[in-house]
Amino acid sequence: MLARRILCVDDNEDTCELLKAMLGRADLDVVTVSDADEALRLIESERFDLYVLDSEIPPGFSGLTLCHKIRAVDTHTPIVIFSGHGFESHREAGVLAGANAYLVKPDVTELIPTVRRLLEEPRPADL
């Protein structure tokens, strides 16, 4: 069985390395990019099983904007927003933008369980 592919979009290099290491140890194939334009190019040309988005992504994007753009072309692939913004209003905005989960940095304890849960849930395309 092929490893599930995850696209992580975060402008912080340390966070990208952390996500790649953590998710990689969970037997996931992780691609990291630091800007929204590169993320959109990859999303158009490659298949991913899940997206992890920061809330602030250059150039001038928010994770919510990128989430909306992904949902415009891909309604089924799970999206996790992994953000330093932790107010309930941020979580609600993430869900309204189309995210399946909203996790708050720097706490990583729920990242792997959330990713695994979302990858295991049946999606309409899989039914």
N, C-alpha and C positions, 0 to 999 in steps of 0.2 A: 504494500500500500504506500502510495506517495505521501510525503509530508504535506500537511495543510499549509497553505501560503498565507502569510500575514503581511500587510503593508502598514508600516508605522510611519506617521508623519509628525515630526516634531523638530522645531528649529534649534533645539538644544542638543549638541553633539553628545554630551554625557547621558542624556535621557535616551537618545537613540541607541547608544551602546548598551545601556542597562536593559532596555526592552529587547534588543537583539540577543543578549546573553540569557536573560530570564526565559524568554519564549523559546529560544533555541534549545535550552536545557529541557524544555517540555516537548521536544521532538517536533517543533514547528519550524518551517522554512520562513525566515523573517527577512524582509526587504525594508530598509529604512531610507527615507528621504527627508530633506530639511526644508523644502518649500512646496507650496501648493501647486505651482505650475508643473513641477516634476511629478508630483503625485497624480495630477490629472492626466499627464502624458502616459504614465504607467497604467492607470486605471483604464484608459482607452485601448491600450495595446496588450495588456496581460490580464490573466485571471487571478483573482485573489479570493480566499475563503473568508477573510475578515479584515476589517480596517481598524486601526487604532490611531486616533487623531488627537493632537494637542488642541487647546482652545485658541491659541494665537500662532498663526503660521504666516511667514512672509510669502509673497510680498503683499502686505496689507490685508491678508485674509484672516477670517476667524475660522476656528474649527467648525463652527455652526454653518458658515457659508460653504465650506468645503463639504460638509455633511449634506447640505441641500443639493449641491452640485452632483454629488455621488448618487443621491436618491433620485435625481432626475434621469439617470441612465441605468441605475441598478437598484431595484426596489427590494431585493432579497438578501444580499450579502450583509451580515451583521456588522454594525459599527459600534465601537467603544470610544467614547470621548474620555481621555485621560488628561485631566486639567488641574491646574493650580487654583482654579476658581471653584470654591466649595459651597457657595450659598445655595439654598434651595431653589432660588430663581434661576441660577445657572443650570442646575440639574433639569429643571422643567423646560428651559429653553433648548437644552440638548435633546431631550426626548421629543419635543415639538419639531426639531430640525430633522428628526428621523433616526437618532441614535437608539440603539438597543440597550445601552448601558452607559452610565456616567460615573467614572471613578475619579477620586480626588488625589492628586499628588501631594506629598511624596509617598503616601501609603501605597505599597504595592501588594499588600497581603491578599487583596481580592482580585488582582489582575489575572493570574493563571486560572483560578476557579471560574471566573466570569468568562474568560476566553473559551475554556473547555466547554462550559455549559452552552454558550452560544454556538459553538461549532457542532455540538451534538444535537441541538434542536433541529427538528425537521423544518425545512423551508418549502414554500409553495413550489419552487422549481424542482425540489427533490421528491415531491409526493407523486 
